[in-house]
Amino acid sequence: MNQIDLAGQVAVVTGGGSGIGYASAERFLRSGATVELWGRDPARLEPARTALAALGPVTVQAVDVARCDDVEAGSRQTLARHGKVDILFNCAGATETGPALTMPLQAWHDSIAVNLNGVFYCCRAFGPGMVTNGYGRIINASSMAGKEGNASQAAYSAAKAGVIAFTKSLAKELALAGATVNAIAPTLFDTPLAQATIARAPEAMKIALEKIPMRRMGRPDEAAAMVAWLASEECSFTTGFTFDLSGGRATY
């Protein structure tokens, strides 16, 4: 596998304990970066750290990105440990299933908190340092749901649409600061989040899979390949864009 050159870079990956976050952390390490994994479940983070440790310097930190105080405290510890953060991959996510009009209010708030507010909190924590250093790469995980709107996933879809708009806005603000801000919009990928959703709503996921012309779920390493390029110095004139990872589903 050809690697992007990330030597000397420090990366924070939220939701790094599994799925696309884990695969991207692995790719970052193989490319020479130092990586810190964030997640709210320490029991998932430590096995991930152990599995990745042979590839390069990796640390973990239990942070709930839905809580601004958690993110601020976590970012202070990260910066004290590493001195800087060059790459931020906002990959933490959570989803819900059920009709929008009968959705419990807490389910709505929880989904927005993780999927949208968490992206803002982390960018707010690490973005100023990137501006000061004159360099940074921010990658935000949106979703095809944010472009098309998934039935029975109203909060998730709304949050992921918000991530796309936030990415465009922040990219314009940082365009002269040496920091790029881009997003990815995966369709159905073979991750623990997707498997949990399939278990809850198998028919809805069957419909989603049938919309993919390649007729399969994406692999986390396929997303990580895109993320690694977005995190590199080679991505120097692309900012504010959302890259589809759809197996042909996206036609625009």
Phi, psi and omega in degrees: 000123176288138184250145168289146179273109177240023182302133179083358181269148175247127183239138169250128179239113176276150186063035188275002184280346183197174172061219183295324178298313179296314181298323179289321176300318178300316180295318178301313181297317179295339181266003174103003182277159165266135188235139169240127179265131174248142175191163182266358181245097181303329181295334177271328184291317186295316175300324178296316179298316180299318182291330185267346190301329181291344185270338183162183183291118181221134175235165178230154176211130178281111180221130173265105186292346177286350182246116183300319180298321178298315182295317181295317178294317180296320181293324177297318179294319179298314182291326176294326183282319189248343179086339181194166169225121180266328187232129174236117175249106179276093186245351181300138181204160176209149181226165179227161174227141179141160182298140182299320189284348176242013180294132174301140181304322182295325178296320177298309183297321181296318181293315178297321183298315182284309192281333181242306181300321181299322177297314179298314182301316183290320176296321178296327181283319187253340182301314181302323177295323177295319178297315179300319182280348181075018180201141174182157177226119177245128176235125181249135178272110170261216183191156170302333177299330178286343178263324187253333185078110180268132173300141179069014174220052187295315182293315179300314180297317180296317179296317182290328172295321177298323178298319179298313180294319179297319179301314179298317183294310182295324179300319179294322181292329185257007188300331180259007185259001181084007181244130175258151180226114179227171181224160171242149179233084179287151166273212181289118178243152182280083181230164176302324178298315179294319181296323177294321179292320177300320180295325181280323186221070185299323181292319179297320179289328176297318178296317179299319180294322181293340178282347183271115182303329178285350175058038175204162172284155174285158175260142180306324181293334177291321175292321182298327179297318177293316182298320181298319178294317179298334181274356188260168175293339179295334176275077190252343183231021178236118178209148180080013185252151176247119184266124179284139171233079196236000183061026180096358183293319182285135180233027182215000000 
